[in-house]
Amino acid sequence: MTVPGAGRAAPSRPPPWRDVRVLRWAFQLVVLALVLGALGVLLANVRANSDRLGIPTGFGYLDNPAQFPIPDSDFRQTQPVQDAILLGLGNTLRVSLLGIVAATVLGTLVGVARLSGNWLVRNAARLYVEALRNIPLLLLIIFSYLNLALVVFPRVEAAWQPLGLAVVSNRGVSVPWFDGSGWPLAAGAVVGVLTAWALLRWRGHVHDETGVPAHSARWALPALVLGPVAGWLIGGLSFTVPELDERIVTGGIRMSPEYFAILFALVIYTASHIAEIVRGSIQAVDRGQTEAARALALSGRQRLWFVVLPQAFRIAVPPLGNQYLNLLKNSTLGAVVSYYELSQVTSIAVGNGAPAVPSYLLTLAIFIVLSLGISFVMNLVNRRLALVER
């Protein structure tokens, strides 16, 4: 008895010059070699021209005195350039991280409001989105600085003091803060977040194994609160409230007009884009999910919080990452209102004698690392939220 196909020869592998896989790899290697070769030629040309003109190409300038002040800081002109760059990096992170959190919260609220059954709320959210998305961010920053931080806010002699807890004037916004090093508080917050995450996983595991309600919020929220409180108590930090003494504000922490303007503009602009992402993600959730939740007698808030938003967030994560990257890169526009973020500090350092090519290469490298960090975190979140195929 013969077996069908037993006498057939195994398919032979095509020669390398006809193998699609080999050709694909060869093409990529050739392109990579051409790119690296072009970069090598450019760098060699830059080095040759810099040597001919006597311009240094190394990073030894980082140890030289900066010779310029940085407002709203304890930075001294005699400190090295590397300290100025680190301070500029800190300012960039300060406006970017807080902006990401605030824009996400505001954008989510506006996105949900876009689908509200209330005519006034729905159209107010629509007007906000359509207006803010079509205004250039640069103009929005300038408007926020000139017409809000410097004009709408009163002079320091007549500063607003809401509830006696803040001081608002054209010199900045001062709010209550901790007196002393914030590292114990930050460490406590990190421990609280990690503990809350571990408790969420544990309660989820208990629910899967026993069917007992997880009550995750009852376990996680105390950890989020107790972590920073423990850091505050261990660090011995005192809480200070800003006070106005004639023209001088003491205590608390002050947000300069420049910082307030760039943060305000970035938040309301980015939130208008995030709102559309949230709205589209909610509408992308199968309507049957909402109908099933309604059949289970869930309230509107419960349907939104427990059924719709978790599934919508899974859809929204990739485009949200793009908006976070845009916010980080748009923070460089703070230079137009003299906010001393990383690119502004680099430009001033170059104007004071630092070599341009190494300075901007370092700035580019820092922004690439920050962007890759945001992309890594968002990809990690996306993988964790991805549906598992059975």
Secondary structure, DSSP 8 states (H G I E B T S, - for coil): ---TTTTS-------GGG-HHHHHHHHHHHHHHHHHHHHHHHHHHHHHHHHHHT---SSGGGGSB--S--TTS---TTSBHHHHHHHHHHHHHHHHHHHHHHHHHHHHHHHHHTT-S-HHHHHHHHHHHHHHHTS-HHHHHHHIIIIIIIIIS--GGG-B-GGGT-EEETTEEEE-EEES-SHHHHHHHHHHHHHHHHHHHHHHHHHHHH-----HHHHHHHHHHHHHHHHHHHHT-EEE--EEETTEEESSEEE-HHHHHHHHHHHHHHHHHHHHHHHHHHHHS-HHHHHHHHHTT--HHHIIIIIIHHHHHHHHHHHHHHHHHHHHHHGGGGGGGT---HHHHHHHHHHTT--HHHHHHHHHHHHHHHHHHHHHHHHHHHHHHS----
